[in-house]
């Protein structure tokens, strides 16, 4: 961070004081909305492969930065639901680390063009959140990747149409609703179906993976347009408690184990909002 940007961040915190996005601590020095302890915990995260249990058909290989808990969960919620958009910078940097891990696992490297396709927000969600949150995060990730020598770009080739509340759907219904809500924009990108690393590496990026329905649906739509998906990257992977009862409004058939994540993290999303991911 440059001296000027650091000063700007400090002044913003003085004018618009707020608690730490990661742990909710008050009256502490903040850097882009998080305290020093949360920054250290976020910087200690290392990307890892994750897969929903059971994985939906068409689910691409996925890499997550961390489990959906602690400062990562707090920062994501503050960024998405409370419009603390300054968090896009550190969250975008974390997303970039997952992108690098996924690209390398897919056979990519700095000499191979890297294309990120963010999972789109619906128009209503974008209005409520002050813009498309994944488009903003992808742009920040691309800046970090380019600074590290990667030939990266983010391409918004998908449009999300309104769809039913996923909290009221079964796992199978979520997958169908996710795929039916996606449309390919007129812009097209072509990546070889057989040898993706020759023309470039294409990765789908999202904030959270739960059942994998959204990532599978996006992958299916892109492949229909002859775009080969090499993998997916997310900031956080959730995991539900096996054998728990359904939450209010959730069908019993939706109470299943989801993404496998290392370590001890909260087993539910915990913010009262459903995740179709």
Secondary structure as the mmCIF struct_conf table of DSSP 4:
data_model
#
loop_
_struct_conf.conf_type_id
_struct_conf.id
_struct_conf.beg_label_comp_id
_struct_conf.beg_label_asym_id
_struct_conf.beg_label_seq_id
_struct_conf.end_label_comp_id
_struct_conf.end_label_asym_id
_struct_conf.end_label_seq_id
HELX_RH_AL_P HELX_RH_AL_P1 UNK A 3 UNK A 15
BEND BEND1 UNK A 16 UNK A 16
TURN_TY1_P TURN_TY1_P1 UNK A 21 UNK A 23
BEND BEND2 UNK A 27 UNK A 28
STRN STRN1 UNK A 30 UNK A 31
TURN_TY1_P TURN_TY1_P2 UNK A 32 UNK A 33
STRN STRN2 UNK A 34 UNK A 35
HELX_RH_AL_P HELX_RH_AL_P2 UNK A 36 UNK A 43
TURN_TY1_P TURN_TY1_P3 UNK A 44 UNK A 44
STRN STRN3 UNK A 48 UNK A 50
BEND BEND3 UNK A 53 UNK A 54
HELX_LH_PP_P HELX_LH_PP_P1 UNK A 55 UNK A 56
TURN_TY1_P TURN_TY1_P4 UNK A 57 UNK A 58
HELX_LH_PP_P HELX_LH_PP_P2 UNK A 59 UNK A 61
STRN STRN4 UNK A 62 UNK A 67
BEND BEND4 UNK A 68 UNK A 68
HELX_RH_AL_P HELX_RH_AL_P3 UNK A 70 UNK A 81
BEND BEND5 UNK A 82 UNK A 82
HELX_RH_3T_P HELX_RH_3T_P1 UNK A 85 UNK A 87
HELX_RH_AL_P HELX_RH_AL_P4 UNK A 88 UNK A 105
TURN_TY1_P TURN_TY1_P5 UNK A 106 UNK A 107
TURN_TY1_P TURN_TY1_P6 UNK A 110 UNK A 111
BEND BEND6 UNK A 112 UNK A 112
STRN STRN5 UNK A 114 UNK A 118
HELX_LH_PP_P HELX_LH_PP_P3 UNK A 119 UNK A 121
STRN STRN6 UNK A 122 UNK A 122
HELX_RH_AL_P HELX_RH_AL_P5 UNK A 123 UNK A 129
TURN_TY1_P TURN_TY1_P7 UNK A 130 UNK A 130
BEND BEND7 UNK A 131 UNK A 131
HELX_RH_AL_P HELX_RH_AL_P6 UNK A 133 UNK A 147
TURN_TY1_P TURN_TY1_P8 UNK A 148 UNK A 149
STRN STRN7 UNK A 152 UNK A 154
STRN STRN8 UNK A 158 UNK A 160
HELX_RH_3T_P HELX_RH_3T_P2 UNK A 166 UNK A 168
BEND BEND8 UNK A 169 UNK A 169
HELX_RH_AL_P HELX_RH_AL_P7 UNK A 171 UNK A 180
TURN_TY1_P TURN_TY1_P9 UNK A 181 UNK A 181
STRN STRN9 UNK A 182 UNK A 184
BEND BEND9 UNK A 186 UNK A 186
STRN STRN10 UNK A 191 UNK A 191
BEND BEND10 UNK A 193 UNK A 194
HELX_RH_AL_P HELX_RH_AL_P8 UNK A 196 UNK A 199
STRN STRN11 UNK A 201 UNK A 209
BEND BEND11 UNK A 210 UNK A 212
HELX_RH_AL_P HELX_RH_AL_P9 UNK A 213 UNK A 224
TURN_TY1_P TURN_TY1_P10 UNK A 225 UNK A 226
STRN STRN12 UNK A 227 UNK A 227
STRN STRN13 UNK A 231 UNK A 237
HELX_LH_PP_P HELX_LH_PP_P4 UNK A 240 UNK A 241
TURN_TY1_P TURN_TY1_P11 UNK A 242 UNK A 243
HELX_LH_PP_P HELX_LH_PP_P5 UNK A 244 UNK A 247
TURN_TY1_P TURN_TY1_P12 UNK A 248 UNK A 249
HELX_RH_3T_P HELX_RH_3T_P3 UNK A 252 UNK A 254
BEND BEND12 UNK A 262 UNK A 263
BEND BEND13 UNK A 267 UNK A 268
BEND BEND14 UNK A 271 UNK A 272
#
